[in-house]
């Protein structure tokens, strides 16, 4: 990749990664509702899910550049359905005291594995910033390292923000859970229909 397009890549990474999306909302929700330690368990799952999906996308792009396009529409519906499930769990959390079951390694893993926003962005980075300049698999793997910025690093930032805000919003927890649940529903609708 020529260095002249590096600023465009970096801007894209930050614009997409740090904007609200399913994984970022889930990360903040974990931090607001639980301890930072519990949220970090979910984050480790998110990192593993992210790396798994990025690797699958890189292999798919490397083997058959256009083959994955047919399956993206199914992945987005699975992701949207899972977000609706997470929204329901978040809403139910507003009705009870213990919400730690929502913030698990496996929930974090599945959120990232089905995160259509990041899957589509990974594919965009691979096809726009790597493949026009190189078809080496090693270059796709290097791109995955760049993708850690908008993926897990952004999620971690949202966890820290949620942890800091936790002390200030504890008396509004029910309202915040409902708002987060509605945001997840909004993400699911946008993924499924747009």
Buried (B, 14 or more C-beta within 10 A) or exposed (E): BEEEBEEEBEEBBBEBBBEEBBBBBBBBBBBBBBBBEBBBBBBEBBBBBBBEBBBBBBBBBBEEBEEBEEEBEEBBBBBBBBBBBBBEBBBBBBEEEEBBEBBBBEBBBBBBBBBBBBBBBBBEBBBBBBBEEEEEEEBBBBBBEBBBBBBBBBBBBBBBBBBEBBEEEEEEBEEBBBBBBEBBBBBBEBBBEE
